[in-house]
Amino acid sequence: MSVVNIIGGGLAGSECALYLSKRGIKVRLFEMRPKKMTPVHQTELFSELVCSNSLKSEMIENASGMLKNELMLLKSNLLKIAYHSRVNAGKALAVDRNIFSQTVTQAVEEKVEVVRKEIHDIREFDLEKEYVVVATGPLTSESLMASLFSFLETEELYFFDAVSPIIDSEDIDREIVFSGDRYDQFDENNQPKAGAYLNCPMDKITYQTFREKLIQAEVLPVKDFERKHLFERCQPIEEIARSGIDAMRFGPLKPVGLFDPRTCKEPYAVVQLRKENNSGSMYNLVGFQTRLKWAEQKKIIHMIPGLEHVDVLRYGVMHKNAYINSPLLLQDDFSSKKASKIYFAGQLTGVEGYVESIASGYFVAMNIYRKIAGLEKINFPLETMIGSLFFYCTHAEDLKPMYANFGLLPDLAMRVPKKKRRAEKSIRGLNAINDFIEKNKQELSNDKKDDI
């Protein structure tokens, strides 16, 4: 009987494990936590969300929303769990991190053999006979990473990622901070309605003073840190501030579509807070990834209007993320060109983002199952977000970590007004994924038990 060894209990590894185990494949999942922790993980739970609790937009006019819709049609296990553990975030899918990770962990432990140990060398497995999925993520241990690069005969690629702080909601000043979602702040009677976000408004002087203090604040030295290795979508707030006087106002502090109830006007800038849990006892600062020293973070947070007295429950941190040169090293099903039973999934392949990592775990599991069953490997249609993203990862001339985005998709066959192009691409992609599912119905629906 074939056994699939999965290294790493993150989003990709957990999705892969559940897909295979529910189809009768024996899975052995290796996770080094809690015996060895990473710089940013706080628990031993599988699929712990580190940077944010948001899985981004659900709208099909948004690339992430399109990807979610595709995965829901494919019956992704982790996305189903995400919806069961969601917290209110307007048009975005955000989750209670603890409930999400606990539920994933319980589901995996019920179906999979879990081994809590660190894998130091990929050669611990018989690479000619055993299936191995490397899903160790961007914080792969140094010893395993060294083993991988030795085995694959390649050089390390990396970028830097940062995490936002989380605050206690108890001392947020609700006389200043207002509830409301961008462009959806008032009801049909033009009365303010409760939103998924809390908003901290700034006037021009407050913003300029805040920016100056942010630029001057002391940062933690990070080994090998260079600005060119900052991943664009996870730029620390202080780096955004340095890039231009209005950079934050066109980025995470964008005020457009929000109105301060005290002035009935759009603020000069807005810091948004998003729920960390359903009870609303914790909020994270949206877009406030940072490498500031903790004492400096506390001062900066207390400069934000309405947050002068809040307790910081978790400070932001920065860490080095690694990924491999997938176009050079991997087949289009994410198997190694050097050893066909070794697969890679998650951020090591060059995908970036929670849902993207889940999708890669699904894709790898689907093709391993097919290989064990004696079937040909398959790829998702390029019209789908999942298909075009993975095509990019294995064919890019200059691979950079990539989120789902509409630029990956082929052009529409006919001219469509600009405002409707994204929706049309999404509809085309969802039709393509439905056709794909119908064509491969027997393999994709062969769950032994669907009880998550």
RAJOVEN-V857511 format. One record per pair of residues at least 24 apart in sequence whose ideal C-beta (glycine too) atoms are under 6 Angstrom apart, sorted by the first residue. I is the first residue (numbers start at 1). J is the second residue. D is the distance in Angstrom with one decimal. If there is no record, write none. Layout:
I:J:D
I:J:D
//
This chain:
1:26:5.9
2:372:4.9
3:28:6.0
4:131:4.4
4:368:6.0
5:125:5.8
5:130:5.9
5:132:4.9
6:133:4.5
7:119:5.1
7:134:5.3
7:136:5.5
8:135:4.0
8:136:4.0
8:137:6.0
9:46:3.9
10:47:6.0
10:137:4.8
10:346:6.0
11:47:5.0
11:354:6.0
11:357:4.2
11:358:5.0
12:135:4.3
12:345:4.0
12:346:3.2
12:357:4.6
12:360:5.2
12:361:3.6
13:135:3.6
14:46:4.9
14:47:4.8
14:104:5.2
14:108:5.6
15:78:4.8
15:358:4.9
15:361:3.4
15:362:5.3
16:133:5.6
16:345:5.8
16:361:4.0
16:364:5.5
16:365:4.2
17:108:5.6
17:112:4.9
18:77:4.1
19:365:3.7
20:365:5.1
21:111:4.1
21:112:5.2
22:447:4.7
22:448:5.6
23:369:5.6
23:446:5.3
24:448:5.4
27:112:4.7
28:113:4.7
29:112:5.0
29:114:5.2
30:115:4.9
30:119:5.4
31:116:5.9
32:118:3.7
35:116:5.9
36:118:5.1
38:139:4.4
39:319:5.1
40:317:5.7
40:319:5.4
45:101:3.8
45:105:4.8
46:104:5.0
46:105:4.5
46:108:5.4
47:101:5.4
47:104:4.2
48:101:4.9
49:97:4.9
51:163:5.1
53:94:5.1
53:95:5.6
53:97:5.0
53:276:5.6
54:92:5.4
54:94:4.4
55:82:5.9
55:93:4.4
55:354:5.1
55:355:5.4
56:92:5.7
57:91:5.8
57:92:5.3
58:93:5.3
59:91:5.6
60:426:4.0
61:422:4.7
61:423:5.0
63:404:4.2
63:405:4.7
63:406:5.3
64:404:5.4
66:385:4.7
66:426:4.4
66:429:5.9
67:355:5.4
67:385:4.4
67:404:4.5
68:355:5.9
69:430:5.8
70:384:5.7
70:385:6.0
70:386:5.3
70:433:4.8
71:359:5.9
73:433:5.5
76:358:6.0
76:362:5.6
77:452:5.3
78:358:4.8
80:452:5.8
87:275:4.7
87:278:4.9
88:196:4.7
89:196:4.6
90:181:4.4
90:196:3.8
96:277:4.6
96:278:5.6
107:452:5.2
119:144:5.7
121:147:4.4
122:147:5.0
122:148:5.9
122:151:5.3
127:339:4.7
131:341:5.0
131:368:5.9
132:342:5.0
133:343:4.7
133:345:5.7
133:364:5.9
134:344:5.0
135:345:4.3
135:346:4.6
137:346:5.4
137:347:5.3
138:321:3.2
138:322:5.6
138:347:4.6
140:322:5.8
152:329:5.4
154:325:5.8
157:323:5.5
158:320:5.6
158:322:4.8
159:229:4.9
159:231:4.4
159:321:5.6
160:229:5.3
160:230:5.4
160:318:6.0
160:320:5.8
161:231:5.9
161:234:4.8
161:319:6.0
161:321:4.8
162:234:5.6
162:236:4.8
162:289:3.4
162:290:5.9
162:291:5.9
162:318:4.3
163:316:5.1
163:317:5.1
164:284:5.0
164:285:5.2
164:288:4.5
164:289:5.3
164:316:5.5
165:285:5.6
165:297:5.9
165:312:5.7
165:315:5.4
165:316:4.7
166:276:5.7
166:282:5.5
166:284:4.9
166:313:4.7
166:314:4.3
167:283:5.6
167:310:4.6
167:312:5.6
168:310:5.9
168:311:4.2
168:313:5.5
169:280:5.8
169:281:5.5
169:283:5.5
171:309:4.5
171:310:4.8
172:306:5.9
172:310:5.9
173:306:4.2
176:305:5.1
176:306:3.7
177:306:3.7
178:261:5.3
182:257:3.8
182:258:5.7
183:257:4.1
192:261:5.8
197:272:4.9
197:274:5.9
198:273:4.1
199:258:5.6
199:270:5.0
199:272:5.7
200:271:4.2
200:304:5.0
200:305:5.2
200:306:4.8
201:260:4.6
201:267:3.6
201:270:5.6
202:268:5.7
202:269:4.3
203:268:5.2
204:268:4.6
207:268:5.3
207:269:4.4
210:303:5.4
211:241:5.1
214:238:5.4
214:241:4.7
214:300:5.9
215:241:5.4
215:242:5.7
217:292:5.2
217:296:4.1
218:293:5.1
218:296:5.3
219:291:5.0
219:292:5.5
220:291:5.2
220:293:5.5
222:318:5.5
231:401:5.7
234:289:5.4
236:289:5.2
236:290:4.9
236:291:5.2
237:288:5.0
237:290:5.3
252:287:2.5
271:304:5.1
290:316:4.0
291:318:3.8
323:348:5.4
323:350:5.2
324:348:5.7
326:350:5.0
326:393:4.9
326:394:5.4
327:394:5.7
327:395:5.7
327:396:5.5
327:399:5.8
330:394:5.6
332:379:5.9
332:394:4.8
333:367:4.4
333:377:4.5
334:364:5.2
349:393:5.3
350:393:4.4
350:399:5.0
350:401:5.8
352:401:3.9
352:402:5.8
352:403:5.1
353:403:4.8
356:404:5.9
359:386:5.1
381:432:4.3
381:436:5.9
382:410:5.7
383:428:5.3
383:429:5.1
383:432:4.2
384:429:4.5
384:432:5.2
384:433:5.0
385:429:5.9
//
